[in-house]
Amino acid sequence: MFRTTRVPLGPRAALCAALALLAVACGKEGSPPGKGPAADKLPHYQVAQGYRLPASATWQRAKRRGHLVVGAKEDQPYLGEKDPATGTYSGFDIEIARMMSASLGFSPQSVRFRTIASANRETALQNGQIDYYVGTYTVNAGRKKLVGFAGPYYLAGQSLLVRKDENDIHGPRDLDGRRVCSAAGSTPYQRIRADYPKADLVAYDTYSVCVDNLLTYQVDAVTTDDAILIGYAAKAPGELKVVGRPFSAEPYGIGVPHGDTTLRFALDDALEAREKNGDWKKAYEATLGLSGVPAPAPPAIDRYPAS
């Protein structure tokens, strides 16, 4: 059971304003967020000319069709977000996908993004629905048995998002008997279920639904990586806050088809080059950096051998 709280008229109005910022149903449908990456501030990525990767079946298919198809998230502010009015994707993960496209010899503007839920990422890569996936995708041993990972390109940590008026939740040990929301199939969901079984855990396909339920007092906390939660809190700073210290290490990698080691190593090379030439930092500052958190040092790339 979870506690129900009567929301006075004032907070309800504030909640509607916050929901409108998150582009959900409290205001005009498709209303743009109050903050977000400015198109004219985003970096431009030099496209590799005459690039060839004949040993990669994935690259060869993309070359024949003339563009890359990349899996992404659409509801994570400053990371992977889709404007419902224009269909345009923006955020740090989106920029990583575009700079990788340039390194592979494709125009960044030609990338076709496809929204894939967390629970469906491996299937999408295995079935060839997408060429690679960039969307807060934590690298771990279990997933490496199903797909390949380039990178990591960012190191996050699991944390908790609560309402601004919540004073009793400071970390995962305070979740006993509290209703906690995360995305189905995600690493954060699995960690809460395994390590904090007294929490009343619920799951949805997207974190945006979790945040909606948090704002309307249907859940007490949302848990996922701090990078995602910081973005939501920055969109509604009067209503939401991130609490406590991160309680995990979540290295974000670029998911690729399991057998395409050639593509994985090519993306490792591309990430290393874009970190060295400053493109990685420029992409961060134009997107996730808008949350007020300065750019960290990129994590070391893990060039693990082919399995």
N, C-alpha and C positions, 0 to 999 in steps of 0.2 A: 504494500500500500504506500501511497505517497501523500504528503500533506497538501491540502488545498488552501490557498490563501486568497482572501477577497482583495481584489486590486481596486483601490480607490480611483475616482474619476481622474485625478491629476496624473498618477502614474500610467493609467490606461492611455491617456492622450500622449504621454511621453513614449509609451511603448509603440503606439502607432507611428510616431515620428521615426523611431528607431527602425521599425519594420520597413518603413518606406525607404530608408537609407539602404537597407539590405535588399531592395528591389522585390519585396513581396507584397501581399495583397492589401495592406493597410492604406495605400495611397493609389495613385494612378498606376496601372499596370505597365511595367517596363520603364518606370521612372529611373533615370540614371542615378548612381550613387553620388553622395555629396563630395566624396574624394575618390581619386583613382589616378592611374597613370595617365599622364598627358601625352598624346600621340607625338607632339612636336618635341618632347623631351626624351623620347626613347632613342637608344643608340642605333646606328646603321651598321650592318655587318657586311664586310667585304666578302663577295662570293668567290670561292675557289674556281678558277677557270681551267677547263680541260680536265677536271677531276674524274678519275675512274676507279671503280672498286669491283672489278670483274669477279672476284672470289665470293662476293656477297650476293646471295640470291635475292635478299630483301632489297638491296640497292638496285640491282638489275631490274626488278619489277617496277620500282619507283621511276627509274630512268625511262622505261618504256611508256609508262603512263604520263610522265612529264612533271610529276610533283610527288611529294611525300605526304602520307596520311599519318597523323600523329594523334595518339590518344591523350586526353587531358581531362582536367576537372573544370567545372563551369561555375562553381558556387563558393570559391575560396578567395576572399578579397586580397588583392595585391599578389596573389600566387597564380591562380587560374580562375578567371572570372569571365563569364559570357554576358555581353550586353543583350538583353532580350529584345530590344528594339532593332538593333542592327545585326545581331549575330556575331559581332566582333569579340574575339577572345583577347584578354590582356592579363598581365601579371608576370612575376618572376619566372615561373615555370614555362610560361608561354615564350618568354624571351630566350630561355635556355633552348627550347625547341627550335626557335627561329635561327639562333646563331649556329646550332648544330646543322641545320639545313644548309646554311651558307657554306659551312666547312665541307659538306658533302657535295657541293657543286650545284645546289638548287637555290633559287631565289627565296629569301625568307617570306616574301609576300605570297608565294605560291603554295605554302603549307596549307593543307586541308586538316583542320582540327575536328576530332570526333570525341564527344563526351562519353567517357567510359566510367562506370561506377567502380568503386574499390573492389567489390566482390567479383568483378568480371574482367579484371586486367589481364590475368594469366590466359584466360580463354581467348580474349581478343588478340593477344600476341601469338598464341598457338595456332589460331585459325586464319591468321593472315589478314584480319580485319584492319590492322594498323601496322605501320612499319616500326615505330618505336613509341614508347609511352613516357611522358614527362608530367607527373602529377603527384607530388608528395609521396613518392613510391619508396618505402623503406626497404633497404637491402637486408635480407636475412638468409640464413642457410636453407631454410625450407623453400623459400621462393626460388633460390638459385637452382633447385632441382627441376624447376618448371620453366624458368625463363633466364635470360642472361641480363647482367647489369653493367652498364658503363658508369664510371664515376667512382665514388659519389661526388656530387656537385654542391651539396649543402648538408650541414649537420644540425638537426633539430632535436627536440626532446619533448616527451609527453608531458602535458600540463593540464590545468583545469580552468575552464571559463565559467564564471558565476555572475549573477546579477549584482549590481553595485550595492544593493541593500543587504546582501548576504554577508554575515559576519562570523558564521560558524564553520565554514569550509575553508581550510588553509592548505590542504594537501590530501592525498589519497586515503590517508588513515581516518579522515573525517567523513568518509562516504558511507559508513555503515548505516543501513536503513534509508539512505537518501537515493532519490531517483536520478540516475546518471545516464546520459545519452552519448552514443558514439555511432560511427558508420559501420554497417554490417560488413564483415570480412576484413576489417582493418586491424592492424597491429595493436592500436590502442584499445579497441574493443576486447581483443583476446587477452591483453595484459590485465585489464580490470577484472575480467571473468576469472582468470587464473589466480591472481595475486590478492584480489580484494572481493572475495565471493559474497560478503555480506552487503555489498552495494546492490541496489535494485536497478539492474542494467537493462536498458532498452536500446534498440538499434533501428536505424533507417538507412536508406541508400545514400543519403547526402547529409553533410553536416549542416547545411542551411536549414533543413527541417528540424534538426536538433536545436539550433539557435532560435528558431521560431518558437519552439516549445519552451525553451528557457525564458524567453521574453514574456511569454504568456503564462508563466508559473505552472506549467505542466511537468517540468523536470527541474531538478535543483542544480544540476551542473552539466556541462558538456566537456568531454575529454577527447583530446587528440593532440597533435604536435603543436608546440608553442608557436611556431611560425604561422600556422593556420589561425589559431586563437587570437594572436596579436592583431591579425588583420580584421577579424570580426570586432574586437574591442575598439579598434581605431575607427571603425565605421559608426559605432554607437557608444562613444566614450562616456556619455552620461548615464548609460544603462548597464554596461557590461564591464567586467574587469577580469584579468588573468591573475590567479593567486598561486602562491607557493613557488617552489623551485621545480624545474623539470626533473622527472623521476625515471628517465630512460635516455638512451642515445638512439636517435633515429637518422641514420645516414640516407639521404635521398639519392637514388640512382635513376638512370635512364634505362627503362626496361626494353629489351630487344628479344627477338625470337631465340629460343634456347640454343639452337645449333649454329647460329650465325656469329661465330667468334670474330670473323673478319670485320663485321659491322661494329661489334662491341669495341674492339681495339681501335678502330677508326674514330669512334666517338670519344674514347679515352684520349687519343691524340688531340682531337679537336677541343675538348674541355681544357686540357693542359695549355694549349696555345691561346685560347680565349681568356684564360685566367692571367696568363703572362702579358698579353697585350692590352689588358685593362677592360675588355668588353664585359667580362663577368661582373666586375665592380660597377661599371656604368649601368648594366642591366638591373642589378640589385638596387642601386640608388634611385633609379627611375620608377621602381615598382615597390618591392617590399620595404625599401628604405623610407617610403612615405609614411610608414607606421610610426616613425620616430626612432626605430632601432638601427644603429649604425651597422655598416657592412662588416661581418666577421671575416676572418681568414678562411678561404675555402679549405675543405678537408683534403687530405692526401688521397689521390686516386689509387684505387685498388685494382691493379692489373692481374687479377687471378688467372691461373692457367685454364685452358679449355678442359672441360670435363668429358 
